[in-house]
Amino acid sequence: MKDKISIIGAGLVGSLLAVILKQKGFDVQIFEKRKDPRKSGAAGGRSINLALSHRGIRPLRVAGVYEKIEPYLIPMHGRMMHDQAGELTFQPYGKEGQFINSVSRAQLNELLIESAEEAGVEVFFDHKCGDINFDSNMLHFEHGKEMKSDLIIGTDGAFSAIRKKLQFTDRFNFSQHYIEHGYKELEIQPKENTFRLEPNYLHIWPRGNFMLIALPNADKTFTCTLFFPFEGNPSFSTLKTKADVEAFFEQYFKDALELIPDLSEQFFTNPTSSLVTTKCEPWHKNRSILLGDAAHAIVPFYGQGMNSGFEDVRLFVELAEELDWNWDKILPLYSSRRKKDADAISELALHNFIEMRDHVADPDFLRRKKLESQIQEKYPKEWIPLYSMVTFSDIPYSEALKLGKLQKKVMDEFLELKESEVNYDQVIQRFNALKKGD
Ligand SMILES: Cc1cc2nc3c(=O)[nH]c(=O)nc-3n(C[C@H](O)[C@H](O)[C@H](O)COP(=O)(O)OP(=O)(O)OC[C@H]3O[C@@H](n4cnc5c(N)ncnc54)[C@H](O)[C@@H]3O)c2cc1C
């Protein structure tokens, strides 16, 4: 008889994990506090669409659900930058043929829940987990139901109830950090059933301390997200009236303003949300463990929150197989091995905000990108740009972060030279020497 596994949260990570564990023969149940999103309409998620890339796609393939999801994806081949005069500049994300994908959060979540049910997982909606006993493996739900399991997995998101309970256990470390920026989503409607911007790009309006981005949706709308400080000037706190909002967009995002005729209505109707990073350790206690945002919520600027959560699922299951499903060995080892990668992507995500909003358009950044693409062209195996390591590879995030820092050091040195003086053999020799610790 295989173990009974209870998963808390039928979000993106919990639903995918349930599919795979059920396929491995376990008795899997998911408990979700919301109503069934397929019956109640909108999933009530935090963002309307998400960028799905390699680390997320690989576990979806492992679960055999990628084919179902692929038709809903919109490829984005690079960044399309909009400057203040409305001029556009394109920066590819990787090599030719490499792209990331825009996907609707609600659609992806529904497809994953459906796949879990098809695999034979029982999904209980309207089941808010309120308490957990880590010694008896007993879950308590708000309407009185109780459930005992052999393994409990908390995939209940950034404000995880399971994690809150871990905070009352011995020697548990927890930190959370809200950045000074929040975000607001706005929609660009199609015109005569066509996209109002080129659909196969992630559009960015970088403006120093803030930015607007837009990702395409299958219904030919774009979801724009304004990342903007809560306080200061300009900030959410200074945009008080319709006239304030329109004047602000007129000044900074004129070409976007033209595409959102009901801008101020949307601006004052749609919520302003916060962005938080959470860190904790250990992620497990006895026979309970956290995965996904419950273990490590990050800011969205590398498009890696969900992707890293899906990668958690793959790595957790791979380790479990390697250790013959011995939970007492798997849980502590998984927590300690994966933690450094979660910390690394957390740092990378915070740093990428500065790059996206502030650097993508500046001449030094563009020179650096040019130098990097030349090095990569000459040494494609030895030099993989940081963005590509994070987005298009399985290189552990901590390794990518380390290599990225060395690459920066090498580029800082060679950028001192004139372009014609750069010897790419020397660049790669220097990089290899730094990797060896010379
Ligand atoms: C603005 C924004 C943009 C983003 N863009 C991207 C992107 O482009 N690419 C990317 O990879 N990531 C992105 N992310 C991150 C991504 O949304 C998260 O990393 C991802 O949703 C985490 O999945 P999860 O399943 O761990 O948590 P969640 O998706 O939050 O799911 C948690 C589930 O648990 C349920 N739950 C909560 N508490 C309980 C309880 N007590 N009992 C029962 N159920 C409970 C919730 O209802 C929910 O269904 C973005 C995030 C934000 C905020």
The ligand as an ORCA input file, in Angstrom:
! r2SCAN-3c Opt
* xyz 0 1
  C       2.956     40.226    -10.591
  C       3.549     38.851    -10.651
  C       4.045     38.386    -11.840
  C       4.618     37.104    -11.908
  N       5.154     36.676    -13.086
  C       5.755     35.478    -13.154
  C       6.314     35.018    -14.377
  O       6.261     35.699    -15.404
  N       6.924     33.797    -14.397
  C       7.009     33.018    -13.283
  O       7.601     31.928    -13.358
  N       6.477     33.421    -12.105
  C       5.857     34.625    -12.023
  N       5.293     35.030    -10.839
  C       5.420     34.167     -9.656
  C       4.322     33.092     -9.624
  O       3.075     33.693     -9.636
  C       4.482     32.234     -8.368
  O       5.807     31.877     -8.181
  C       3.608     30.977     -8.464
  O       2.258     31.325     -8.541
  C       3.857     30.072     -7.260
  O       3.012     28.966     -7.339
  P       2.554     28.223     -6.010
  O       1.703     27.101     -6.472
  O       3.741     27.963     -5.165
  O       1.680     29.292     -5.225
  P       0.286     29.921     -5.639
  O       0.181     30.028     -7.114
  O       0.141     31.155     -4.835
  O      -0.791     28.851     -5.163
  C      -1.063     28.636     -3.788
  C      -2.425     27.986     -3.661
  O      -2.648     27.641     -2.307
  C      -3.963     28.029     -1.934
  N      -3.956     28.243     -0.480
  C      -3.392     29.261      0.205
  N      -3.577     29.100      1.520
  C      -4.277     27.948      1.680
  C      -4.770     27.264      2.833
  N      -4.593     27.729      4.076
  N      -5.446     26.093      2.639
  C      -5.653     25.606      1.381
  N      -5.220     26.245      0.269
  C      -4.523     27.399      0.406
  C      -4.227     29.271     -2.759
  O      -5.583     29.542     -2.884
  C      -3.557     28.909     -4.083
  O      -4.441     28.221     -4.927
  C       4.689     36.295    -10.747
  C       4.174     36.765     -9.548
  C       3.615     38.030     -9.485
  C       3.076     38.518     -8.180
*
